[in-house]
Amino acid sequence: MKKFLTVIVILGFLAILNSLLTTADAFNPSLAADTINVVQKDVVQSNAYDSADTGKAITRFFSYTGFANITAGNIIMMFVGIFFIFLAIKYEYEPLLLVPIGVGILIGNIPFLHGANLQIGIYEKGSVLNYLYYGVVSGIYPPLIFLGIGAMTDFSTLISNPKLMLLGAAAQIGIFATLFGALFLDFTIREAGSIGIIGGADGPTAIFTTAKLAPHLIGPIAIAAYSYMALVPVIQPPVMRLLTSKKERLIRMKPPRSVSRTEKITFPVIGLLLTCFITPSALPLLGMLFFGNLLKESGVTKRLANTASNALIDIVTIILGLTVGASTQADVFLTPQSVLIFVLGAVSFMVATAGGVLFAKLMNVFLSKEDKINPLIGAAGVSAVPDSARVAQIMGLKEDPNNHLLMHAMAPNVAGVIGSAVAAGVLLSFLM
């Protein structure tokens, strides 16, 4: 509960920050334009300075330092970056994501003289960071992440109990609820679609969709998506407890049946054809997901599966996290829109969790006593793999130390990955 209250305090701070940003243009880069022009003029004139003029040389050097160009926005974002690193190391909240993102935020907010052709900022053409960031804005990295996820994922539990796929679909209500909420707050339809994907709790899908629909919002949407993925153990438990009774949390489910090798091999093939015929727009994501899973289950491509699930996904995660973090350059990132996106992201995550839990309760109305579903696994319908499944396991063990829900929760969890990608494909089909 203390951790959940911490999240509420953070959201309150964001609301206050939003009001401040709405009434003042404190972080508008245009405010620094006059200062920059003056410094640039001085820099140009100083090209012909006398080598003996030490004072002028020192002044020129100082104009290039971070001390001369720092803004309040840079300081705020640096604290955010340090906070991400703290969460990752202290509480182990998605450290593989939050450490690169946190460091990226620090890198992206090192102040420098804009317009001096230093080619170091992520938004400056020709800079190394700008080249790496191309993989984000063009949607290259997310499919590679999905390839690795597919190579790591075991769909056995989902295959053995297909009805649990409905829980993964139900959790996607967070996407569409947030879409309408964003429209109500005067975002454009494309921006609203991109913001809504945060509710799927899938960072790569959020980045892929935003790159197509609203590339100018990639920074805040990606940071919000990954932040709430990391905070799954904080956000979900209060919602799960609120919507379930002790009796429901004690429900024991039948062990999943054994799945044959043939079923495991045919599933990614059938899944690829079925989902991509429904939403061809999601082909880059779903195609790579099922391809990676086939590499794993075929048994004849172990080297490729190992590469996809280890070296490849690790490399892409490092680059993706670092560049997404660096994209939070204060003069671009700190806007009232960004604060609203974070608030909407938190709400969408809670709605998605509630959708999965409530739909599990609804399914129980029509299921026999021996086939009842523990509603806790409905929260795993969000596609934060495997963290949301672990939360269901932990919640179940607190009620009954012998009630292991992890294997059952993995079914809606992996279904949520597929569901969020399908939802993204639907939005792309309507909004592109």
For each residue, the residues with C-beta under 8 A, 3 or more apart:
1: 4 5 238
2: 5 6
3: 6 7 233 234
4: 1 7 8 234 235 237 238
5: 1 2 8 9
6: 2 3 9 10 234
7: 3 4 10 11 231 234 235 346
8: 4 5 11 12
9: 5 6 12 13
10: 6 7 13 14
11: 7 8 14 15 342 343 346
12: 8 9 15 16
13: 9 10 16 17
14: 10 11 17 18 339 342 343
15: 11 12 18 19 339 343
16: 12 13 19 20
17: 13 14 20 21 339
18: 14 15 21 22 336 339 340 343
19: 15 16 22 23
20: 16 17 23 24 26
21: 17 18 24 26 27 334 335 336 339
22: 18 19 336
23: 19 20
24: 20 21
25: 28 30 31
26: 20 21 31 72 73
27: 21 71 72 73 330 331 334 335
28: 25 31 331
29: 32 33 114 331 332
30: 25 33
31: 25 26 28
32: 29 35 36 71 114 331
33: 29 30 36 37
34: 37 38
35: 32 38 39
36: 32 33 39 40 113 114 115
37: 33 34 40 41
38: 34 35 41 42
39: 35 36 42 43 63 68 113
40: 36 37 43 44 113 115 116
41: 37 38 44 45
42: 38 39 45 46 59 60 63
43: 39 40 46 47 60 63 113 116
44: 40 41 47
45: 41 42 48 49
46: 42 43 49 56 57 59 60
47: 43 44
48: 45
49: 45 46 53 56 57 60
50: 53 56
51: 57
52:
53: 49 50 56 57
54: 57 58
55: 58 59
56: 46 49 50 53 59 60
57: 46 49 51 53 54 60 61
58: 54 55 61 62
59: 42 46 55 56 62 63
60: 42 43 46 49 56 57 63 64
61: 57 58 64 65
62: 58 59 65 67 68
63: 39 42 43 59 60 68 113
64: 60 61 68 112 113 116 118
65: 61 62 68 69
66: 69 70 110 111 112
67: 62 70
68: 39 62 63 64 65 113
69: 65 66 111 112 113 114
70: 66 67 74 75 111
71: 27 32 74 75 111 330 331
72: 26 27 75 76
73: 26 27 76 77 109 330 331 333 334
74: 70 71 77 78 109 110 111 330
75: 70 71 72 78 79
76: 72 73 79 80 330 334
77: 73 74 80 81 105 108 109 328 329 330 333 334
78: 74 75 81 82 105 106 109
79: 75 76 82 83
80: 76 77 83 84 105 328
81: 77 78 84 85 101 102 103 104 105 106 109 325
82: 78 79 85 86 102 106
83: 79 80 86 87 102
84: 80 81 87 88 98 99 101 102 105 227 325
85: 81 82 88 89 98 99 102 103
86: 82 83 89 90
87: 83 84 90 91 93 98 230
88: 84 85 91 92 93 94 95 97 98 99 102 230
89: 85 86 92 95 99
90: 86 87
91: 87 88
92: 88 89 95
93: 87 88 98 230 231 233 234
94: 88 97 98 226 229 230 387
95: 88 89 92 98 99
96: 99 100 314 317 321
97: 88 94 100 101 203 226 229 230 317 321
98: 84 85 87 88 93 94 95 101 102 226 230 321
99: 84 85 88 89 95 96 102 103 321
100: 96 97 103 104 317 318 320 321 322 325
101: 81 84 97 98 104 105 223 226 321 322 324 325
102: 81 82 83 84 85 88 98 99 105 106 325
103: 81 85 99 100 106 107 322 325
104: 81 100 101 107 108 321 322 323 324 325 326 327 328
105: 77 78 80 81 84 101 102 108 109 325 326 328
106: 78 81 82 102 103 109 110 325
107: 103 104 110 129 322 325 326
108: 77 104 105 121 122 129 325 326 327 328 329
109: 73 74 77 78 81 105 106 328 329 330
110: 66 74 106 107
111: 66 69 70 71 74
112: 64 66 69 116 118 120 121
113: 36 39 40 43 63 64 68 69 116 118
114: 29 32 36 69 121
115: 36 40
116: 40 43 64 112 113
117:
118: 64 112 113 121 124
119: 124 125 126 127
120: 112 124 127 128 129
121: 108 112 114 118 124 127 129 130 329
122: 108 127 129 130 133 323 326 327 329
123: 130 329 332
124: 118 119 120 121 127 130
125: 119 130
126: 119 130
127: 119 120 121 122 124 130 131
128: 120 131 132
129: 107 108 120 121 122 132 133 323 326
130: 121 122 123 124 125 126 127 133 134
131: 127 128 134
132: 128 129 135 319 322 323
133: 122 129 130 136 137 323 326 327
134: 130 131 137 138 140
135: 132 138 140 141 319 320 323
136: 133 139 140 141 207 211 218 222 320 323 324 327
137: 133 134 211 215 218
138: 134 135 211
139: 136 142 143 207 208 211 212 284
140: 134 135 136 143 144
141: 135 136 144 145 204 207 316 319 320
142: 139 145 146 204 205 207 208 284 285
143: 139 140 146 147 204 208 284 285 287 288
144: 140 141 147 148 288 312 313 316
145: 141 142 148 149 203 204 313 316 317 320
146: 142 143 149 150 204 285 286 288 289 292 421
147: 143 144 150 151 288 289 291 292 308 312 313
148: 144 145 151 152 292 308 309 310 312 313 316
149: 145 146 152 153 289 292 313 385 417
150: 146 147 153 268 288 289 290 291 292 293 294 295 296 308
151: 147 148 292 293 295 296 305 306 308 309 313
152: 148 149 292 296 309 313
153: 149 150 289 292 293 296 385 414 417
154: 157 410
155: 158 159 264 267 268 293 414
156: 159 160 256 259 264
157: 154 160 161 164 256 407 408 410 411 414
158: 155 161 162 164 165 410 411 414 415
159: 155 156 162 259 263 264 267
160: 156 157 256 257 258 259 411
161: 157 158 164 256 257 408 411
162: 158 159 165
163: 166 363
164: 157 158 161 167 168 373 377 408 411 412 415
165: 158 162 168 169 411 412 415 418
166: 163 169 170 359 363 415
167: 164 170 171 356 359 360 363 373 377 378 380 381 411 412 415
168: 164 165 171 172 356 381 383 411 412 413 414 415 416 417 418 419
169: 165 166 172 381 415 419
170: 166 167 173 355 356 358 359 360 378 381
171: 167 168 174 200 352 353 355 356 359 378 379 381 382 412 416 419
172: 168 169 175 176 199 200 352 355 381 416 419 420 423
173: 170 176 177 199 351 352 355
174: 171 177 178 196 199 200 348 349 350 351 352 353 355 382
175: 172 178 179 196 197 199 200 348 352 420 423 427
176: 172 173 179 180 196 199 423
177: 173 174 180 181 196 199 348 351
178: 174 175 181 182 192 195 196 198 199 344 345 347 348 351
179: 175 176 182 183 192 193 195 196 427
180: 176 177 183 184 192
181: 177 178 184 185 344 347 348
182: 178 179 185 187 191 192 195 196 344
183: 179 180 186 187 189 192
184: 180 181
185: 181 182 340 344
186: 183
187: 182 183 191 192 195 337 340
188: 191 192 214
189: 183 192 193 431
190: 193 194 213 214 431
191: 182 187 188 194 195 213 214 217
192: 178 179 180 182 183 187 188 189 195 196
193: 179 189 190 196 197 209 213 214 427 430 431
194: 190 191 197 206 209 210 213 214 217 221
195: 178 179 182 187 191 192 198 217 221 341 344 345 348
196: 174 175 176 177 178 179 182 192 193 199 348 427
197: 175 193 194 200 202 205 206 209 210 221 225 420 423 424 427
198: 178 195 201 206 221 224 225 228 341 344 345 348 349
199: 172 173 174 175 176 177 178 196 345 348 349 351 352 382
200: 171 172 174 175 197 205 206 352 382 383 416 419 420 423 424
201: 198 225 228 229 232 349 352 382 383 384 388 416 420
202: 197 205 206 225 229 383 384 416 417 420 421
203: 97 145 206 207 222 225 226 229
204: 141 142 143 145 146 207 208 285 320
205: 142 197 200 202 208 209 285 383 420 421 424
206: 194 197 198 200 202 203 209 210 221 222 225
207: 136 139 141 142 203 204 210 211 218 221 222 225 320 324
208: 139 142 143 204 205 211 212 284 285 424
209: 193 194 197 205 206 212 213 424 427 428
210: 194 197 206 207 213 214 215 217 218 221 222
211: 136 137 138 139 207 208 215 218
212: 139 208 209 215 428 432
213: 190 191 193 194 209 210 427 428 431 432
214: 188 190 191 193 194 210 217 218 221
215: 137 210 211 212 218
216:
217: 191 194 195 210 214 220 221 337 341
218: 136 137 207 210 211 214 215 221 222 324 327
219: 222 223 324 327 328 329 332 333 338
220: 217 223 224 328 333 337 338 341 342
221: 194 195 197 198 206 207 210 214 217 218 224 225 341 345
222: 136 203 206 207 210 218 219 225 226 324 327
223: 101 219 220 226 227 324 325 328 342
224: 198 220 221 227 228 341 342 345
225: 197 198 201 202 203 206 207 221 222 228 229 345
226: 94 97 98 101 203 222 223 229 230 321 324
227: 84 223 224 230 231 342 345
228: 198 201 224 225 231 232 235 345 346 349
229: 94 97 201 202 203 225 226 232 384 387
230: 87 88 93 94 97 98 226 227
231: 7 93 227 228 234 235
232: 201 228 229 235 236 382 384 387 388 391
233: 3 93 236 237 387 390 391 394
234: 3 4 6 7 93 231 237
235: 4 7 228 231 232 238 239 346 349 350 353
236: 232 233 239 240 353 379 382 388 391
237: 4 233 234 240 241 391 395
238: 1 4 235 241 242
239: 235 236 242 243 350 353 354 357 379
240: 236 237 243 244 353 357 375 376 379 391 392 395
241: 237 238 244 395
242: 238 239
243: 239 240 354 357 358 361 375
244: 240 241 248 249 357 361 375 376
245: 248 249
246: 249 250 399
247: 250 251
248: 244 245 251 361 364 374 375 376
249: 244 245 246 374 375 376 395 396 399
250: 246 247 399 400 403
251: 247 248 372 373 374 375
252: 374 400 403
253: 372 373 374 377 405 408
254: 370 371
255: 407
256: 156 157 160 161 259 407 408 411
257: 160 161
258: 160
259: 156 159 160 256 263 264
260: 263 264
261: 264 265 297 299
262: 265 266
263: 159 259 260 266 267
264: 155 156 159 259 260 261 267 297
265: 261 262 268 269 294 297 298
266: 262 263 269 270
267: 155 159 263 264 270 271 293 297
268: 150 155 265 271 272 290 291 293 294 297
269: 265 266 272 273 290 294
270: 266 267 273 274
271: 267 268 274 275 286 290 418
272: 268 269 275 276 286 287 290 291
273: 269 270 276 277
274: 270 271 277 278
275: 271 272 278 279 282 286 418 421 422
276: 272 273 279 280 282 283 286 287
277: 273 274 280
278: 274 275 422 425
279: 275 276 282 286 421 422 425 426 428 429
280: 276 277 283 425 429
281: 424 425 426 428 429 432
282: 275 276 279 285 286 421 422 424 425 428
283: 276 280 286 287 425
284: 139 142 143 208 287 288
285: 142 143 146 204 205 208 282 288 289 421 424 425
286: 146 271 272 275 276 279 282 283 289 290 418 421 422 425
287: 143 272 276 283 284 290 291
288: 143 144 146 147 150 284 285 291 292
289: 146 147 149 150 153 285 286 292 293 417 418 421
290: 150 268 269 271 272 286 287 293 294
291: 147 150 268 272 287 288 294 295
292: 146 147 148 149 150 151 152 153 288 289 295 296 305 308 309
293: 150 151 153 155 267 268 289 290 296 297
294: 150 265 268 269 290 291 297 298 301
295: 150 151 291 292 298 301 304 305 308
296: 150 151 152 153 292 293 305 309
297: 261 264 265 267 268 293 294
298: 265 294 295 301
299: 261 302
300:
301: 294 295 298 304 305
302: 299 305 306
303: 306 307
304: 295 301 307 308
305: 151 292 295 296 301 302 308 309
306: 151 302 303 309 310 311
307: 303 304 310 311 312
308: 147 148 150 151 292 295 304 305 312 313
309: 148 151 152 292 296 305 306 312 313
310: 148 306 307 313 314
311: 306 307 314 315
312: 144 147 148 307 308 309 315 316
313: 144 145 147 148 149 151 152 308 309 310 316 317
314: 96 310 311 317 318
315: 311 312 318 319
316: 141 144 145 148 312 313 319 320
317: 96 97 100 145 313 314 320 321
318: 100 314 315 321 322
319: 132 135 141 315 316 322 323
320: 100 135 136 141 145 204 207 316 317 323 324
321: 96 97 98 99 100 101 104 226 317 318 324 325
322: 100 101 103 104 107 132 318 319 325 326
323: 104 122 129 132 133 135 136 319 320 326 327
324: 101 104 136 207 218 219 222 223 226 320 321 327 328
325: 81 84 100 101 102 103 104 105 106 107 108 223 321 322 328
326: 104 105 107 108 122 129 133 322 323 329
327: 104 108 122 133 136 218 219 222 323 324 332 333
328: 77 80 104 105 108 109 219 220 223 324 325 332 333
329: 77 108 109 121 122 123 219 326 332 333
330: 27 71 73 74 76 77 109 333 334
331: 27 28 29 32 71 73 334
332: 29 123 219 327 328 329 335
333: 73 77 219 220 327 328 329 330 338
334: 21 27 73 76 77 330 331 338
335: 21 27 332 338 339
336: 18 21 22 339 340
337: 187 217 220 340 341
338: 219 220 333 334 335 341 342
339: 14 15 17 18 21 335 336 342 343
340: 18 185 187 336 337 343 344
341: 195 198 217 220 221 224 337 338 344 345
342: 11 14 220 223 224 227 338 339 345 346
343: 11 14 15 18 339 340 346 347
344: 178 181 182 185 195 198 340 341 347 348
345: 178 195 198 199 221 224 225 227 228 341 342 348 349
346: 7 11 228 235 342 343 349 350
347: 178 181 343 344 350 351
348: 174 175 177 178 181 195 196 198 199 344 345 351 352
349: 174 198 199 201 228 235 345 346 352 353 382
350: 174 235 239 346 347 353 354
351: 173 174 177 178 199 347 348 354 355
352: 171 172 173 174 175 199 200 201 348 349 355 356 381 382
353: 171 174 235 236 239 240 349 350 356 357 379 382
354: 239 243 350 351 357 358
355: 170 171 172 173 174 351 352 358 359 378 381
356: 167 168 170 171 352 353 359 360 378 379 380 381 382 412 416
357: 239 240 243 244 353 354 360 361 375 376 378 379
358: 170 243 354 355 361 362 375 378
359: 166 167 170 171 355 356 362 363 378 381
360: 167 170 356 357 363 364 373 374 375 377 378
361: 243 244 248 357 358 364 365 375 378
362: 358 359 365 366
363: 163 166 167 359 360 366 367 373
364: 248 360 361 367 372 373 375
365: 361 362
366: 362 363
367: 363 364 371 372 373
368: 371 372
369: 372
370: 254
371: 254 367 368
372: 251 253 364 367 368 369
373: 164 167 251 253 360 363 364 367 377 378 408
374: 248 249 251 252 253 360 377 392 396 403 405 408
375: 240 243 244 248 249 251 357 358 360 361 364 378
376: 240 244 248 249 357 379 392 395 396 405 409
377: 164 167 253 360 373 374 380 389 392 405 408 409 411 412
378: 167 170 171 355 356 357 358 359 360 361 373 375 381 412
379: 171 236 239 240 353 356 357 376 382 388 391 392
380: 167 356 377 388 389 391 392 409 410 412 413 416
381: 167 168 169 170 171 172 352 355 356 359 378 388 412 413 415 416 419
382: 171 174 199 200 201 232 236 349 352 353 356 379 388 416
383: 168 200 201 202 205 388 413 414 416 417 419 420
384: 201 202 229 232 387 388 413 416
385: 149 153 388 389 413 414 416 417
386: 389 390 410 413
387: 94 229 232 233 384 390 391
388: 201 232 236 379 380 381 382 383 384 385 391 392 409 413 416
389: 377 380 385 386 392 393 406 409 410 413
390: 233 386 387 393 394 406 409
391: 232 233 236 237 240 379 380 387 388 394 395
392: 240 374 376 377 379 380 388 389 395 396 405 406 408 409
393: 389 390 396 397 404 405 406 409
394: 233 390 391 397 398
395: 237 240 241 249 376 391 392 398 399 405
396: 249 374 376 392 393 399 400 403 404 405
397: 393 394 400 401 403 404
398: 394 395
399: 246 249 250 395 396 403
400: 250 252 396 397 403
401: 397
402:
403: 250 252 374 396 397 399 400
404: 393 396 397 407
405: 253 374 376 377 392 393 395 396 408 409
406: 389 390 392 393 409 410
407: 157 255 256 404 410 411
408: 157 161 164 253 256 373 374 377 392 405 411
409: 376 377 380 388 389 390 392 393 405 406 412 413
410: 154 157 158 380 386 389 406 407 413 414
411: 157 158 160 161 164 165 167 168 256 377 407 408 414 415
412: 164 165 167 168 171 356 377 378 380 381 409 415 416
413: 168 380 381 383 384 385 386 388 389 409 410 416 417
414: 153 155 157 158 168 383 385 410 411 417 418
415: 158 164 165 166 167 168 169 381 411 412 418 419
416: 168 171 172 200 201 202 356 380 381 382 383 384 385 388 412 413 419 420
417: 149 153 168 202 289 383 385 413 414 420 421
418: 165 168 271 275 286 289 414 415 421 422
419: 168 169 171 172 200 381 383 415 416 422 423
420: 172 175 197 200 201 202 205 383 416 417 423 424
421: 146 202 205 275 279 282 285 286 289 417 418 424 425
422: 275 278 279 282 286 418 419 425 426
423: 172 175 176 197 200 419 420 426 427
424: 197 200 205 208 209 281 282 285 420 421 427 428
425: 278 279 280 281 282 283 285 286 421 422 428 429
426: 279 281 422 423 429 430
427: 175 179 193 196 197 209 213 423 424 430 431
428: 209 212 213 279 281 282 424 425 431 432
429: 279 280 281 425 426 432
430: 193 426 427
431: 189 190 193 213 427 428
432: 212 213 281 428 429
